[in-house]
Amino acid sequence: MAPISSLLDNNAESPPLIINVMALLILIALIFIIGLFLRNARSTRYFKSFEDNYLLQIPLYSTLQEIIAQFTGLKKMPFSQVVLVDPYNTGVLMTGFVTEIVSKDLYTIFVPTAPNPMNGNIYHVPISQLRFLDIEPEKAMRSVIGMGTGSSILFASKDRVQEMEEID
């Protein structure tokens, strides 16, 4: 908002709060107008061309775009099952996501690093070292991005294994 505020200020006698509020309203109106413009197919193609030629050249733009799409539900997360994994059998649990079931007893797990979940480690882990959680992957990923804040929801969620044992 600073560039818009500086254009509005011009050494005026208006209090800075009013100028900042006006700058915010102008910014919201601009975003709204762009949204209206992008509602039809032709405009969407123009924006896609602009994005490919210019926006994707900005560092981290594509990473942020993908993360936002996943968290807003526009793109399905590649992980369907959240697990707590003890890859070294030390009792230390890591938040992970099942990426593939290799066999009946062996799973491939991706453990993302914080705060950038695009990096991480891949482990091929026996099922005995996994604790399957009944929680949405989006919530677990928020905990990873938040560098562990909100991890209590992981431990508060009921284990799938316990849930199945209670049914039997």
ZAKE-219669 format. One record per residue: residue in one letter; x, y, z of N, C-alpha, C, O, CB in turn. Coordinates in steps of 0.001 Angstrom, whole numbers, plus 524288, in hexadecimal, padded with zeros to 5 digits. Glycine has a CB too. Example, Ala and Ser with C-alpha at 12.3 -4.5 7.8 and 13.67 -1.06 7.14 Angstrom:
A833867E9C681E788300C7EE6C81E78833907F31C81E788379C7F3098211182C2C7EE8782356/S832327F73681BA8835667FBDC81BE4832648001E81EBE834618047281F67837047FDAA8165D/
END
This chain:
M803347FB558000080000800008000080361804EC800008017A809277FEBE7FC5A7FFFE804B5/A80854804678016480BBE808F4801CA80C1880C0E7FCB080BD9810DB7FCDB811238073D8036D/P80CAA809777F81A80CE280C907F34A807DA80FA57F2458080A8141A7F07980DFC809047EEAE/I8036A80D437F36B7FE6E80FF87F29E7FDEC814687F68B7FC2C818AA7F5267F9C280C217F323/S7FF6B8137D7FB687FF2C817897FF738029A81C257FE1180119820A27FEEA800CB81553804BB/S8073581B177FBF080AB281F707FA8C8087C822A17F60E809518275C7F5D08102181D627F918/L805A4820137F27280322823017EE327FEAD826687F03D7FDCB82AB77EE4B8011081F3E7EA00/L7FBE6824757F4257F77B8275D7F64B7F93082BC87F9EB7F66B82FAD7FA747F3E6823B07F935/D7FDB482B347FC667FF6082EE88006B8008F834427FE297FDF98380E7FF968042382CD78033F/N80456834B27FABA805CF839B17F84D805DD83E3D7FC1E803D18426E7FAF38022083AEE7F3E6/N8083483D6C800AC808AF84175804BA8036F843AE806688030984846807C380C20845D9802CD/A7FF7984073806527FA4584231807EE7FA0F8426E80DE27FD5C8403C810997F5F283E7C805C2/E7F62F8451780FC67F577845AC815647F23D84137817B37F12A8413681C637F2DE84ADF81694/S7F0B183D74814817ED798391F8165F7F097835AE81A1D7F547834E1819677EB6C835DC811BE/P7EDF5833AC81E127F0A28301E821A97F25B82B2081ECE7EFB58296C81B2C7ED0982EBB82653/P7F6B6828CB820627F8A88242381DAC7F4D881F8B81DC77F4CE81C5B81A2E7FDC3822788200D/L7F1B081F2E821D37EDF581AE3822257EA0581B2381DAF7E8C68172381B527EB1E81AFC82767/I7E81781FBD81C897E4468205C8184A7E6C681F02813127E45081C8380FC77E2188260081829/I7EB958209C8124B7EE5481F6C80D657EF2A8199180CE27EE7681765808A67F3A08224F80D23/N7F0A8816FA811237F1748114B810F07EC5A80E6480FEE7EC5380A8B80D0B7F3E780F5D81609/V7E8168101F812377E2FD80DB28114D7E16580E6E80B9E7DF6D80ACB809287DECC81007814FD/M7E23D81328809807E0FA81419803FF7E451810AC800717E25E80E9D7FC8F7E1C4819E68029F/A7E94F8100C801B67ECC480CBC7FE9A7EAE6807137FEC07EAFE804617FAC47F27080D1F80099/L7E93680545803517E7307FFF7803D27E2467FF3E8008C7E1B47FB497FDE07E60D7FEB38098C/L7DEBE80303800BB7D9F5802B17FD9F7DB23802A97F7C67D8A57FFCE7F4D07D655807407FEF0/I7DEE1805C87F61D7E06A805D77F0987E2B18008F7EF077E18D7FE917EACD7E46C80A3E7EF89/L7E5E67FE4E7F26E7E83B7F9327F1547E4087F4FB7F0F47E43A7F1B47ED707EC3A7F7C17F593/I7E04C7F5047F4797DC067F12D7F4517D8CE7F1E27EF5D7D75A7EE0B7ECDC7D87A7F1B17F934/A7D7AF7F6B97EDED7D4B87F7C27E9257D7B47F5DF7E4597D5627F3B47E0BD7D3827FD9E7E8A5/L7DCCF7F6AF7E44E7E0007F4EC7DFEC7DFE67EEFB7DF727DF5E7ECE87DB247E5A17F6D87E08B/I7E0657EC477E3C57E0267E6897E3B57DAC77E4B27E1E17DA677E0ED7DEEB7E15C7E44B7E932/F7D69C7E7527E39C7D1507E5FC7E2007D0A47E6B77DC1B7CE527E3677D9827CD517E9527E4FB/I7D29F7EAF87DA067D22D7EC0A7D4647D5307E7F77D13F7D3547E62C7CD307D4387F1987D31B/I7D9D17E6807D3177DCCB7E2697D06B7D9C57DD487D0847D9AA7DA747CCA17E2397E1B37D2F7/G7D74A7DC0F7D4FB7D4187D75A7D55E7CF947D76A7D1877CE737D36D7CF167D2087D6BC7DADE/L7CCF67DBDD7D0F07C8B57DC4D7CD227CAB87DB977C7937C82F7D9217C4507C5F77E1997CDA9/F7CF4C7DDC97C6907D1A57DD677C15F7D2EF7D7BC7BFFC7D2737D6327BB747D6977E0C37C114/L7D48E7D4A57C3D07D6407CF487C2D17D1D27CB4B7C2CA7D2D37C6977C2AE7DA2E7CDB97C6D4/R7CD007CD117C2E17C89A7C96D7C3207C7627C6C37BDEE7C4F17C29E7BDEA7C3D77CC3F7C4FC/N7C8FE7C8FF7B9907C7CB7C66A7B4997CC997C3A37B2667D0FA7C4977B4237C5B97CA667B09E/A7CBC57C03E7AE9B7CFE77BCD37AC9C7D4447BFDE7A9E77D8DB7BE937AA867CD9A7B8DD7A8D6/R7D2E27C3DE7A6EF7D6DF7C6DF7A41B7DA907C9997A7ED7DF517C9837A7347D4477CAEF7A078/S7D8647CBFA7ABEE7DB9D7CEA37AFD37DF037CAC97B2D07E3777CBFC7B42C7D82F7D1B27B39F/T7DCE97C62D7B3D47DFF27C22C7B68F7E4A27C08B7B3447E8E47BFB97B5577DC817BD617B7D3/R7E3DB7C0127AE1C7E83D7BEC37AAA07EC537C3117AAAC7F1007C1F37AAC07E64B7BDD77A502/Y7EA9B7C80B7AAA07EE507CC707AAD87F16B7CC5D7AFF37F6267CD3A7AFFB7EB637D1B17AA48/F7EEAF7CB547B43A7F1677CB267B93E7F53C7C69A7B9637F9917C7297BB657ED7C7CAB37BDC1/K7F3AF7C21C7B7497F7297BD8E7B72A7FC197BECE7B405800677BD4E7B58D7F44F7B8BF7B4CB/S7FB797C1837AFB47FFFC7C3217AC89803737C6EE7AF948083B7C66A7AF8E7FE257C5AE7A75D/F801087CABD7B234803F67CE7A7B56C806D97CBA57B9CF80B5E7CCD17BAF7800417D2A97B7B9/E804287C7E57BC3A806867C4EE7C07980B307C1C97BE8080F4D7C1C07C0FE8027C7C14B7C300/D80A957BF207BA0480EDB7BBFC7B7E28138E7BF547B661818077BDC87B73C80CFA7B8EF7B327/N812857C3F37B41E816C27C73E7B2428196D7CA767B68581E197CB8A7B629814BC7CAD07AE2C/Y816827CBFF7BA89818BA7CF987BE60818AB7CD897C3FB81CBC7CD607C68B815D47D4A47BE2D/L8141B7CBF97C5E1813AA7CA857CB66816D57C5B17CCD78190B7C56C7D11A80E0A7C99A7CCC0/L817107C1E17C94F81A057BD257CA8681FE67BE197CAA8822DE7BABC7CC63818CA7B8EF7C690/Q821977C2AA7C8D7827257C4197C913828A87C6057CE8182D4A7C64A7CFC5828637C8517C501/I824C97C75C7D1BB825C77C9457D709827367C4997DA758246E7C0AD7DA74820E57CC427D94D/P82B827C4F87DD5E82D027C08C7E0B7828B17BF397E4A68263D7C2B77E6DE832217C1CB7E3A3/L827D27BA437E578824097B8117E92781E567B8DC7E79E81ADF7B7257EA7B824E67BA647EE63/Y81D3D7BB637E337817C57BC407E1A6814F07B7137E0DA8109E7B6597E2D6817827BF867DC9B/S817527B3817DDFD814AB7AE8F7DCDD813F77AB507E1D2810047A8A07E267817BE7AB6D7D8C7/T817BB7AB887E5618173C7A8A87EA4C812BB7AAC77ED8080F847A7CC7EF7A81C527A8F27ED73/L8127B7AFF77EE0780E317B2647F0F6808F57B15D7EE60805117B06A7F10A80F127B8467F179/Q808D57B18C7E946804007B0897E669802067AB047E7817FD5B7AA397E85A804D97B1507E082/E8058F7A7367E77D804067A1C77E874802307A0FF7EE117FE5479E487EEFD8089579E187E748/I804E67A3557F1CB8035A7A2D67F74B7FDFD7A53C7F82B7FAB47A2E87FACD807687A5757FAE5/I7FD0E7A9DB7F6017F7FE7AC777F69D7F3B07A9407F4107EF6A7A8C67F6387F8257B2017F43C/A7F4C67A70E7EF857F0DC7A3D17ECD97EF8379EFF7F0137EAF979D6A7F0407F2D87A22A7E76B/Q7F36079CA67F2A07F2577980B7F5CF7EF29799667FAA97EB8F7968D7FC177F773795747F764/F7F07D79DBE7FD307EDCD79F18802057E8687A15E8011D7E51B7A1258049B7F1037A2E180514/T7E76B7A38D7FC897E2327A58E7FB727DEB77A15F7F9097DA127A2447F8277E2837AA447F7D3/G7E0F379CD37F7FA7DDD87988B7F5DB7DD6B798947EFF57DA98795607EDC17D888798B07F821/L7E02E79C297ED4C7E00179C577E79D7E320797DC7E52D7E2367965A7E0B37E2157A1947E5AB/K7E6CC795C97E82E7E9FA791797E64F7EA1E78D4C7EA897EAE078E757EF247EF97793547E4DB/K7E963788787E8EA7E9687842E7ECAB7EEEF7834A7EEA37F2B17834A7EBA37E72F77F237EA34/M7EF55782877F3B97F46A781757F60E7F63977C117F4537F312778767F3E27F42C781D37FC1E/P7FB4E77B827F3577FD3E7767C7F16F7FD66772427F5997FE7476DBB7F45C802957772A7EF33/F7FC63773997FA737FCAA76FDA7FEB67F72E76EF7800D87F459772B0801F680069771C780315/S7F5B776A0B801667F074768F78033F7F05876741808F37EC50767C880B837EDF7764D57FFE3/Q7F4A87653880AFE7F4B476319810447F9247657A813767FDA07659D811BC7F53775D228101D/V7F7D5767588181E7FBAB7699981BB27FD617656281F857FA2D76260821797F96376E7081EA7/V8027776533820908048F7616C824498088776416827D780AD676812826758071775CBE82169/L8093E761D782C5880DBB7631882F9A8117075E8882EE280FED75A0382F8580C32763FE83597/V8164375FB982D90819FC75B9B82C4181EB975BED82FDC82086760288314481BB075C0482679/D820AA7575F8314A8256B756EA83467829697540E830FD82A3574F5C831A282467753EE839C6/P82BF2756E082D5782F337543382974834187519D82BAE8361874DE88295D830C9757FF82557/Y83605753778300A83ADA7514C83236839F074E038371C83DA974C65839AF83E9C755AB83375/N834FB74D088386483393749EB83CFD835D674C2C8420A837C6749488455C835707445383C4C/T835947516384297837B97540184735833787561584ACA83498757CA84F2483B477587284591/G82EA0755F58490582A5D7582E84C138291775DC384A7F8253B75FFB84C5282BB475802851CA/V82C4B7600E8471E82B4E76555845258279F764E484080828C17621F83CBC830857682C84392/L8232D767A6840C681F387674E83CAB81FA776BEC838F58207B7705A83AA1819BA7671283F0C/M81F1676ADD833EA81F2876EE882FDE819F476ECD82D05817AA76AA682C36823CA76E1882BF8/T8181B7736582B8481350773BF828718149A7724E822D4818227748C82075810DA77954828C5/G811B976E90820BA812B676CD181B6C80DAF76BDC818728096376C0581A9B815F8767EC81B77/F80E5C76ADE8136C809F5769F580FEF80B1E7651F80CAB80F6F7648680AA2808E876ECE80C62/V80745761AC80C2D807EF75CF780905807E075E9A803498042D76113801768038B758CE80A36/T80C0375D318007980C2A75E567FAE480B3A759767F7A58097B759C87F32D8115D760C47F96C/E80C6C754D87F9F680B8A74FFE7F71B80B8B74B607FAE680E5D74B517FECA80FC074F3B7F2D2/I808527478E7F9A280862742A77FC9180B8173ECF7F941809AB73CF27F538802A07408D7FDC6/V8104B73DA77FB0D813D673A517F81481211734A27F85F811C4731F37F4648197873ADD7FA1E/S810EB732D77FD0E80EE472D8E7FDD780B4A72DB78029680A49731E0804C781373729747FE9C/K809607292F80422805CB728F28089A8084F72B0F80D98805A472D4D810E9803FD723538097C/D80D6B72A5880E1D8102372BE7812E4813DE7307E812388166673205816028131772760814FA/L81451732C680D8681828736EA80C928159473B93809DF8130A73B00805D481CBB734D68093A/Y816467403280C2E813FF744FB80A1D81852748E0808D781C60748F980B6D810137475A80E08/T8176E74C16804D781AED75069803A581889755488060E81403756948050F81BC87510F7FD94/I81BA9757FB80943819D275C8780C3681D1F7614680ACE821E9760F380A8B81A0975B7B81231/F81A86765AC809E681D3576AA78091E81CBC76DCB80E208186A76EBE8100481AE676DBC8045B/V8212C76F688104682149772A9814FD8233D7780A81358827E5778B381256824E1770328196B/P81FB277BF68130C8214F78132811568246A7840B8158C823F6782E781A3281C867847080FD3/T82793787C5813CB82A7B78B0381778827987902C8182D8249D791D0814C78302D78BF48158B/A82880792B181C95825FC797AB81DBA829D279C0B81CA182E8479B3281D408240B797E382376/P8282C7A08981B15822DC7A220819C4821717A1208141181D067A22D8127D822267A7CF81AF9/N8252279F1A810E98241679E2580B63822BE7986D80A87826457952980A5B828CD79FB980804/P81DC37971E809FB81C35791A18097F81D8578F388043181C9078A958035B816737912480A74/M81FB17924B800A282139790157FB998264178CE67FC1D82776789B47F8BA821EF794737F786/N8292778DC08004E82DD778AB08016882C8D786B080590828DA7875D808908327278E3B8032C/G82F957828B805BE82EB777EA3809C2831B3779B48089783514779988052A828F777D7380A4C/N8306F775A080B73833037709C80AD982EFE76C65809A182A7676CB980B348361C76F3680FCB/I830C276877806CF82D70764088057282F7C75F468085F8342775E1E8084682D587630E7FF61/Y82BEC75C8C80AF982D54757E680DEE829FB7535980C0F8255F7540580ADD82CA2758CC813E5/H82C4974ECC80BD182971749F880AB78292D7472580FF082D127450B811D082C317467E80643/V8248C7472181240823F5745B9817BA820517410A8185C81C42740BD815CC821E674A6081AD9/P821CA73D6181BCB81E297391E81D078195873B4281FD4819AE73F17822B7820E1734EA8206F/I81508738D781EFB8101973AAD821318104373ADF8272980D6473DE48299080BA47372A81F69/S81391737B282989813EC737A482F418161473CBD8317A8155E73DCF8361C817547332283103/Q818B373FE982E4581AED744DB830138177B7498482E9B8192974E0182F00820657459682DCF/L812B27487382CED80F1674C9182B4D80A7674CD882EFE80891748E0830F080D3474BA6825B1/R808B37519582FE8803EE7527D832DF800487559882F4A8011175A4382E738050C7557B83835/F7FC5A7530082D387F8B375570829957F4FC758FC82C8F7F2C275773830897F59F751458267D/L7F45675DCC82A937F0FE761A082D2C7EC33762BE829E37EC6D762C2825157F3FE766B282E3D/D7E7EA763A982C817E31176512829E67E29C76B06829F87DFB276D3D82D177DE3C7626C82C96/I7E58576D938267F7E5B5773498263F7E67F774DE8208A7E8DD771FE81D807EA307758C829D3/E7E4867796381F267E52077B45819CD7EAD077CC2818D07ED5277F1181C347E17B77FFD818C2/P7ECE477B768142D7F24877CDB812E37F349782BF813217F79C784698146B7F39F77AD980D80/E7EF54785E3811E67F00378B8C812067F15478D75817867F49F790E5818317EB1578E4581008/K7EEBE78B3781B737EFC378CCC820DF7F54078B41822837F7F678E428251D7EBBD78A5782498/A7F6E378697821027FC2B784DC822598003C7884481F9C8043E78998821E97FCF177F10820DA/M7FF34789AC81AB4802E778CF3817D2803407925E81A3B80773794B581A428014E78D5E8120E/R7FEF17946981C427FF1B7998781EEF802BA79946823A88058779D02824D07F98879B3F820AC/S802A5794E782656806217942882AD280BD8794268291480F357964D82BC2804D178F0182DAE/V80CEE791C0824A28124E791A0822A08140C797178211181855798C982274812C078DE081DE9/I810B3799DC81E2A8120F79F2981C73812AD7A2BE82126815F27A6458211880DDE7A158818B3/G80F937A1DF8253480FEA7A502829FB8144F7A34782D8F814827A4E78321580AD27A4C582CE9/M817D77A00482B9F81C6779E1F82E8281AE379B8A833A581D6279C54837AE820277A29782F8E/G816BC7986F833658152379550837E6810B67979C83B0E80E75794E483E52819A27948783B5A/T80F6179C9483A2E80B0279EC783D1F805FE79C1F83B518052679B56836A680AAB7A4D883C65/G802C479ACA83EFD7FDEA7981A83DBE7FE847923A83D5A7FAF078F8983B9B7FBC579A25838C0/S803077903183EF7803DF78A8783EBA80059787858426D7FFCC782C5841EE8097E7894783FF3/S7FDFC78A36846157FA917878A849CA7F5FA784EC847027F3ED78106848F17F88D78B6484DE3/I7F452786FE842807F0087848583FA47F19F77F2E83D907EE5077BC483CD67EE3E7880283B23/L7F6B577E7283C997F8857795683ACC7F7E07754083F0D7F647770D583E087FE3C7799E83912/F7F925776CC843D47F8F177313848207F36D7729C84A5E7F22876EC584CF97FCC0774AF84C66/A7F02F77685849597EAC37765084B297E76C772F1847907E36A770D8849327E87777BD684B84/S7E91B7726E8429C7E60676F4183EFA7E68F769858406F7EA9C767C7842597E7C87702B8393D/K7E277766B883F7F7E24D76136840EE7E56B75E0783CFA7E51675EEF838457DC9975F3C8413E/D7E86475A5D83EE97EB35756D483B657E740753998385E7E359751D783A8F7EF0B7533883E7A/R7E83E752D2833617E4D874F7C830457E515749DE832337E12174721832397E65B74FC382A7E/V7E9AC74828833CE7EA48742CE835A37E70C741FA83A8F7E46173E0283B0A7F0147418B836AB/Q7E73F745B483E467E42A74546843097DE627453F841C07DB5B7424E8440E7E56F749BF846CA/E7DCDE7488E83E097D75F748FA83C937D56D743C383A617D1187421083B997D69374D6A83887/M7D8A57413D837257D71673C41834DF7D6CF737FA8390B7D36973494838D57DAE873AAA83089/E7DA5E7382883CCE7DA4C73443841087D56F734E3844617D342731048463A7DF39734BE84473/E7D3AC739CE845337CF0773AB8848637CA28738AD845AE7C681736EA848457CE6C7408984995/I7CA0F738E6840807C58C7370483D847C5237311D83DFF7C0D772F0283E7F7C5F8738A2837B4/D7C99A72E6983DDA7C9AD728A883E347C81E727078437B7C7EB7225B8449B7CF017266783CE7/
END
